[in-house]
Amino acid sequence: DFEKKREIDDIYILSAYVEDRAGNRSISREVEFSVNRFGSTYRFEMEPLSSITKETEKGVYQYVREEFDVVLTEVNVDELKKEKTKIRMSKDGVLTELEENNDYSVTTKKKKKWREYTYRIFHERFVQDGHYEVEVRSEDKATNINENTDKNKQANIKFAVDKTAPKILPGDLENNTQYPLENKKVKITVNDNLKLSGVKMYLNENEIVYNNEDDDYFITIPSANQKQNLRIVAYDVAENEQTETIEGFLISTNLFVRWYNNLPLFVGTLSASGILVVIGILIIILRRIKKKEREKEAVH
């Protein structure tokens, strides 16, 4: 028997003849046969799937921002039974059987007596955001059932399409708003439709530390004598980025600081003060005029 190792599987030719003592030799006979105990092997033909390895067996998905054709080549010693080949796709756990020519194409090549079947699943099947898995199942003439999802094949096709940037909800912190507090606690909600990668926050362009529980992020902003700005940057694993900025808010219990940083009130106060000054000057002038007129009348 042949040693049971994957590399032994191959196409073989057995040649035989018989010869008697007088040197007469029979016509040589040849028999071609295959040894196929392990079935198909697979390879990815293009990025980004060429980097998918054992990680996918642990449920780790590769995240991409654009859909693409999934190209997988199946190599087998024997010919596959065409009617037994099935390709299925699941999106977020919902399974769909794909149709040849409509959803995918198959190209067949015969190389050194091995056969290659290249499946191209069209990118139109992966347009929407979500987690995808592709299963290719076949049966060869040695009656092996071949599945790329078999953990020994190391050919799982798992990936996620994520075109959507994370969402940032800054809670009760608003632009150009005053808060009469020593410190303001702010809850910011950050989430992603698939998987968030990281969040950074900058107070007046200085990165600050936060605490978080799931999608809720908590910070404490100290009071200041001037207006402040907060910038929040969120990333997902597909490298989509979202930025939210809250500008011109004031946190202070100091009445003068709040008055000074309230432009309409500040200008209005100055205007009112100016009017009062003018009125005061006019009153003084009028009084002096009347006084002079009384002095003239007293002389006459």
C-alpha positions in Angstrom: 0.0 0.0 0.0 1.0 3.6 -0.4 2.2 5.5 2.6 -0.8 7.6 3.9 0.6 11.1 3.6 -0.9 14.0 1.8 2.1 14.5 -0.5 1.9 10.9 -1.7 -1.5 11.5 -3.3 -0.9 11.8 -7.0 -1.5 10.3 -10.5 0.5 7.1 -11.0 1.3 4.9 -14.0 2.0 1.2 -13.4 3.9 -0.5 -16.2 4.2 -4.4 -16.4 5.5 -7.0 -18.8 6.4 -10.7 -18.6 9.5 -12.4 -20.0 10.3 -16.1 -20.3 13.7 -17.8 -20.0 14.2 -17.7 -23.7 14.0 -13.9 -23.6 10.6 -13.7 -25.1 8.8 -10.6 -23.7 5.1 -10.0 -23.6 3.6 -6.7 -24.8 4.0 -4.1 -22.0 0.8 -3.0 -20.4 0.3 0.3 -18.5 -2.4 1.3 -16.1 -2.9 4.8 -15.0 -4.5 5.4 -11.6 -4.8 8.0 -8.9 -4.1 7.8 -5.2 -6.5 10.2 -3.5 -7.0 9.8 0.2 -7.1 13.5 1.2 -9.2 15.0 -1.4 -8.9 18.6 -2.6 -6.5 21.3 -1.5 -7.3 25.1 -1.8 -5.5 28.3 -2.4 -6.6 31.9 -2.6 -5.8 33.7 -5.8 -5.9 37.3 -4.7 -5.8 39.8 -1.8 -7.2 40.3 0.7 -8.2 36.7 1.1 -4.6 35.4 0.5 -3.8 36.6 4.1 -6.6 34.5 5.7 -5.1 31.6 7.6 -5.8 29.8 10.8 -7.1 33.0 12.4 -10.4 32.5 10.6 -11.0 29.2 12.4 -11.2 31.2 15.7 -13.9 33.3 14.3 -11.6 36.3 13.4 -12.9 38.1 10.4 -10.8 40.2 8.0 -12.5 43.6 7.6 -12.5 45.5 4.2 -14.1 48.7 3.1 -15.0 47.7 -0.4 -16.5 44.6 -1.9 -14.4 42.4 -4.2 -14.5 39.2 -6.2 -13.7 36.1 -4.0 -11.4 33.8 -6.0 -10.7 30.4 -4.7 -8.9 27.5 -6.6 -9.6 23.9 -5.7 -6.9 21.3 -6.7 -7.7 17.6 -6.9 -6.0 14.5 -8.2 -9.3 13.4 -9.7 -12.1 15.0 -11.7 -14.9 16.5 -9.7 -18.5 15.5 -10.2 -19.9 18.7 -11.6 -23.4 18.0 -10.4 -22.1 17.6 -6.8 -20.4 21.0 -6.6 -22.3 23.5 -4.5 -21.3 27.0 -3.4 -23.2 28.7 -0.5 -22.8 32.1 1.0 -24.0 33.3 4.4 -24.4 37.0 5.4 -24.8 37.6 9.1 -25.8 33.9 9.5 -28.4 33.9 6.7 -27.5 31.1 4.2 -28.0 31.4 0.4 -27.1 28.9 -2.3 -25.4 30.5 -5.2 -26.1 29.9 -8.9 -23.3 29.3 -11.4 -23.1 32.1 -14.0 -25.4 34.4 -12.1 -23.4 34.5 -8.8 -20.1 32.8 -9.7 -18.1 31.3 -12.6 -15.9 28.2 -12.7 -12.8 27.7 -14.8 -11.2 24.2 -15.2 -7.6 23.4 -16.0 -5.7 20.2 -16.2 -2.1 20.5 -15.1 0.3 17.6 -15.0 -2.7 15.4 -14.7 -3.9 17.2 -11.6 -7.1 19.3 -12.1 -7.7 22.8 -11.0 -11.1 24.4 -10.5 -11.1 28.2 -10.0 -14.3 29.7 -8.5 -14.9 33.4 -8.9 -17.8 34.6 -6.7 -18.8 38.0 -8.1 -18.4 41.1 -5.9 -22.0 42.1 -6.3 -22.9 39.4 -3.7 -20.9 41.4 -1.1 -22.1 45.0 -1.6 -23.9 45.4 1.7 -22.2 45.8 5.1 -22.1 42.6 7.1 -20.2 39.4 8.0 -19.8 36.9 5.1 -18.7 33.3 4.8 -18.3 31.3 1.6 -18.6 27.5 1.6 -17.5 25.4 -1.4 -18.5 21.7 -1.3 -17.5 19.1 -4.0 -17.2 15.4 -4.5 -14.4 13.8 -6.6 -14.4 10.5 -8.5 -12.6 8.9 -5.6 -15.8 9.7 -3.6 -14.0 12.1 -1.3 -16.3 14.9 0.0 -14.4 18.1 -0.1 -15.2 21.3 1.8 -13.1 24.4 2.2 -14.6 24.8 5.7 -12.9 21.6 6.9 -10.5 22.8 9.6 -7.7 20.6 8.1 -7.9 22.5 4.8 -7.2 25.9 6.4 -9.2 27.5 3.7 -12.2 29.1 5.5 -13.4 32.2 3.7 -14.6 34.7 6.4 -14.6 38.4 6.0 -16.6 41.5 6.7 -17.5 44.4 4.5 -17.8 47.7 6.5 -18.3 50.9 4.5 -19.9 52.8 7.4 -17.9 55.0 9.8 -18.6 54.9 13.6 -21.3 57.1 15.2 -20.4 59.6 17.9 -23.1 61.1 20.2 -21.6 63.7 22.5 -24.3 63.6 25.2 -25.2 66.9 27.0 -22.2 68.9 25.8 -23.1 71.5 23.2 -21.4 74.1 21.1 -21.1 77.7 22.5 -22.8 76.8 25.7 -22.0 77.9 29.3 -22.0 75.5 32.2 -21.8 77.1 35.8 -19.8 74.1 37.2 -16.4 73.5 38.7 -16.1 70.3 36.7 -18.5 68.8 34.1 -18.9 65.1 33.7 -19.8 64.1 30.1 -21.0 60.8 28.7 -20.2 60.2 25.1 -21.7 57.2 23.2 -19.5 55.7 20.4 -20.6 52.7 18.4 -20.0 51.0 15.1 -22.3 48.8 12.9 -19.7 46.0 13.0 -16.6 46.4 15.2 -15.0 49.5 16.8 -11.2 49.6 16.8 -10.4 52.7 18.9 -11.4 56.1 20.3 -9.3 59.1 21.0 -10.3 62.4 22.7 -8.6 65.7 22.6 -9.4 68.6 25.0 -8.1 71.8 23.5 -5.9 69.6 21.2 -4.4 67.7 24.2 -5.2 64.0 24.3 -7.1 63.1 27.4 -7.9 59.8 29.3 -11.4 58.4 29.5 -13.2 55.5 31.1 -15.7 53.4 29.2 -18.3 50.8 29.7 -19.2 49.1 26.4 -20.3 51.9 24.0 -20.4 54.6 26.8 -17.3 56.8 27.3 -16.9 59.0 30.4 -14.7 62.1 30.8 -14.5 65.0 33.3 -13.8 68.4 31.9 -12.3 70.9 34.5 -13.4 74.6 34.6 -11.4 77.2 32.8 -11.3 81.0 32.4 -11.8 80.7 28.6 -13.9 78.7 26.2 -12.8 75.1 25.4 -13.0 72.6 22.6 -13.4 68.9 22.6 -12.5 66.7 19.6 -13.5 63.0 19.5 -12.1 60.6 16.9 -13.4 57.0 16.4 -12.0 54.2 14.2 -13.4 50.9 13.3 -11.5 47.8 12.3 -12.0 48.5 8.6 -10.2 51.8 9.1 -13.3 54.0 8.7 -12.9 57.2 10.7 -15.4 59.6 12.2 -14.6 62.9 14.0 -17.0 65.0 16.1 -16.0 68.4 17.5 -17.8 70.4 20.2 -16.5 74.0 20.2 -16.7 77.2 22.3 -18.2 75.8 25.5 -17.4 77.4 28.8 -17.2 75.6 32.2 -16.9 78.1 35.1 -18.6 79.4 38.2 -16.9 82.7 38.0 -19.6 85.3 37.1 -17.1 87.8 35.6 -15.5 85.0 33.4 -19.0 84.0 32.3 -20.0 87.6 31.6 -16.8 88.4 29.8 -17.1 85.2 27.6 -20.8 85.9 26.8 -20.2 88.2 23.8 -23.8 89.5 23.3 -24.2 90.2 27.0 -20.7 91.7 27.2 -21.3 94.0 24.2 -24.8 94.8 25.4 -23.5 95.8 28.8 -20.8 98.0 27.3 -23.4 99.6 25.1 -25.7 100.2 28.0 -22.8 101.6 30.0 -21.9 103.9 27.1 -25.5 105.3 26.9 -25.5 106.0 30.6 -22.3 107.9 30.4 -23.6 110.0 27.5 -26.8 110.7 29.4 -24.8 111.7 32.4 -22.7 114.1 30.3 -25.8 115.7 28.8 -27.3 116.2 32.2 -24.2 117.9 33.4 -24.1 120.2 30.3 -27.7 121.1 30.6 -27.3 122.0 34.2 -24.4 124.3 33.4 -26.3 126.0 30.6 -29.3 126.6 33.0 -27.0 127.9 35.7 -25.4 130.4 33.3 -28.9 131.6 32.1 -30.0 132.2 35.8 -26.8 134.2 36.4 -27.5 136.4 33.4 -31.0 137.1 34.6 -29.8 138.0 38.0 -27.4 140.6 36.6 -30.1 142.3 34.5 
